[in-house]
Amino acid sequence: MNDISQYFRWNPLDAAIAKEILKYEGTPEAIGYFSRVCNRLSDYSYWFLLSTLWVSYTGYSDLGLWKQLFSSNRNRRKKSIMKPSEVKAYDYLPYFVTAYRAHRPNEIDCIAYTINKDTAFRFAKERKVDTISEYKIKKTDIVALFLRRGEDEIIVLDKGKITFIKKHSI
């Protein structure tokens, strides 16, 4: 219970919406439902539920919708989208972050990268690709750092903000 944002405040509307979202958890319908009702959420619940949905399920869902939702100008993003432990880890990141991605075949856009090379190699094996790409990214271009799945995952919405360094063979 100590890894909860200082901005969390229980309210009945947020709770009711979260309960409804849980019906769709682990499916692409969850983010669709969220997008339809998110304007009724408090700022904290918007960011918290968005991050929870991302961590719960991102497979084969609308990347454009995720980008739009992550781009919101709602208040308190950093300390609401990340758990306090993730904020602390984010704060310790260097100015330039080295990140990796095991791109799917024919992938043209993505927003998720890992800062853990071993995780990228694991994804490469799962995706049956023989390389991972290495990038340099400014910390200020990182929307969030998620440690919840053990992937050391960062979100970067604009692929124009990342610099390709090199490919690593598996």
C-alpha distance (Angstrom), angle and dihedral (degrees) to the residues before:
residue distance angle dihedral
M1 . . .
N2 3.79 . .
D3 3.84 94.2 .
I4 3.81 93.5 73.0
S5 3.79 124.3 115.3
Q6 3.77 119.2 -102.7
Y7 3.81 86.5 -126.3
F8 3.80 95.9 63.6
R9 3.80 111.6 119.1
W10 3.77 119.3 166.2
N11 3.78 115.0 -127.0
P12 3.79 129.6 168.8
L13 3.83 97.6 -122.4
D14 3.82 93.9 52.0
A15 3.81 89.2 46.1
A16 3.80 93.0 50.8
I17 3.81 92.4 49.1
A18 3.81 91.7 46.6
K19 3.81 89.9 50.9
E20 3.79 90.2 52.8
I21 3.82 92.1 47.3
L22 3.81 89.3 54.4
K23 3.80 88.6 66.0
Y24 3.82 87.8 67.2
E25 3.80 98.8 37.3
G26 3.78 114.9 140.7
T27 3.80 93.5 21.7
P28 3.82 134.7 91.5
E29 3.81 87.9 -114.5
A30 3.82 90.2 71.4
I31 3.80 94.9 70.1
G32 3.81 90.9 42.9
Y33 3.79 91.0 54.6
F34 3.80 90.8 44.5
S35 3.81 91.0 53.1
R36 3.79 91.0 52.9
V37 3.83 95.3 51.6
C38 3.81 104.7 26.6
N39 3.80 94.3 100.3
R40 3.82 87.5 69.4
L41 3.81 94.2 55.7
S42 3.79 127.9 95.2
D43 3.81 114.3 -109.7
Y44 3.80 92.1 -104.9
S45 3.81 93.9 50.0
Y46 3.80 91.7 46.0
W47 3.81 92.0 57.0
F48 3.80 95.8 36.8
L49 3.80 94.6 49.6
L50 3.81 92.5 43.2
S51 3.80 91.5 53.8
T52 3.79 91.7 43.8
L53 3.80 90.9 52.0
W54 3.81 91.0 48.2
V55 3.78 92.5 51.2
S56 3.80 91.8 43.5
Y57 3.81 98.4 50.2
T58 3.79 135.1 -7.2
G59 3.77 101.7 147.2
Y60 3.77 115.4 128.5
S61 3.77 97.4 -16.1
D62 3.79 129.3 133.8
L63 3.82 107.2 -70.4
G64 3.80 91.2 -168.6
L65 3.79 90.2 57.1
W66 3.81 91.6 49.3
K67 3.81 89.8 50.8
Q68 3.78 91.4 49.7
L69 3.80 92.9 49.2
F70 3.82 94.7 44.7
S71 3.83 88.4 49.3
S72 3.79 93.9 61.5
N73 3.79 115.7 132.0
R74 3.80 92.5 -140.6
N75 3.80 116.2 139.7
R76 3.79 128.3 -97.6
R77 3.79 96.7 22.4
K78 3.79 98.7 152.3
K79 3.80 97.1 51.6
S80 3.79 94.9 37.1
I81 3.80 102.7 43.0
M82 3.80 92.6 47.8
K83 3.78 127.9 49.5
P84 3.83 114.4 -117.2
S85 3.82 90.0 -102.4
E86 3.82 89.5 53.5
V87 3.81 91.9 47.7
K88 3.80 88.7 52.8
A89 3.82 91.5 49.8
Y90 3.82 90.1 46.2
D91 3.80 90.8 51.6
Y92 3.82 89.5 55.2
L93 3.80 93.5 53.6
P94 3.81 114.2 111.8
Y95 3.81 122.5 -112.3
F96 3.82 89.3 -99.7
V97 3.79 115.6 39.4
T98 3.79 125.0 -157.7
A99 3.79 110.5 -138.7
Y100 3.78 136.5 176.0
R101 3.78 138.6 -152.6
A102 3.78 133.7 -170.7
H103 3.78 96.9 -150.0
R104 3.77 118.6 -147.1
P105 3.81 115.3 -122.6
N106 3.82 109.9 -80.6
E107 3.80 92.0 6.5
I108 3.79 110.1 157.2
D109 3.79 101.7 173.2
C110 3.78 138.6 24.2
I111 3.79 139.7 157.6
A112 3.81 102.3 -161.6
Y113 3.79 126.3 83.6
T114 3.77 133.9 160.7
I115 3.77 127.6 -129.3
N116 3.80 88.9 -153.8
K117 3.79 114.2 85.0
D118 3.83 92.4 -160.6
T119 3.81 89.8 56.0
A120 3.81 89.9 52.6
F121 3.80 90.4 51.4
R122 3.82 89.8 50.3
F123 3.80 90.3 52.5
A124 3.80 90.6 47.7
K125 3.79 90.0 56.2
E126 3.82 91.8 46.5
R127 3.80 91.1 48.8
K128 3.79 92.1 43.3
V129 3.80 94.1 -124.6
D130 3.78 123.4 139.3
T131 3.82 100.9 -143.0
I132 3.76 142.2 44.2
S133 3.79 124.3 -152.7
E134 3.79 123.5 -129.6
Y135 3.80 121.2 -147.5
K136 3.77 140.4 -177.7
I137 3.80 115.1 -137.5
K138 3.79 132.0 178.9
K139 3.78 110.8 -118.1
T140 3.80 89.2 -130.4
D141 3.82 89.5 62.3
I142 3.79 92.1 57.8
V143 3.81 112.4 99.0
A144 3.79 95.6 -167.7
L145 3.79 145.7 -11.7
F146 3.80 114.7 -139.9
L147 3.79 119.7 -165.2
R148 3.81 95.8 167.6
R149 3.80 98.4 100.9
G150 3.78 94.3 39.6
E151 3.80 89.7 -110.2
D152 3.82 100.2 112.6
E153 3.78 85.8 -133.9
I154 3.78 125.3 -174.1
I155 3.78 127.5 -167.0
V156 3.81 119.3 -139.9
L157 3.79 114.2 174.3
D158 3.80 100.7 -167.7
K159 3.80 114.8 57.4
G160 3.81 86.9 -164.0
K161 3.80 87.2 70.6
I162 3.80 94.8 63.0
T163 3.78 126.2 80.9
F164 3.79 119.1 -145.3
I165 3.81 111.9 -132.4
K166 3.80 107.1 174.3
K167 3.78 147.5 -49.9
H168 3.78 122.8 -100.5
S169 3.80 120.2 -151.7
I170 3.77 119.7 -134.2
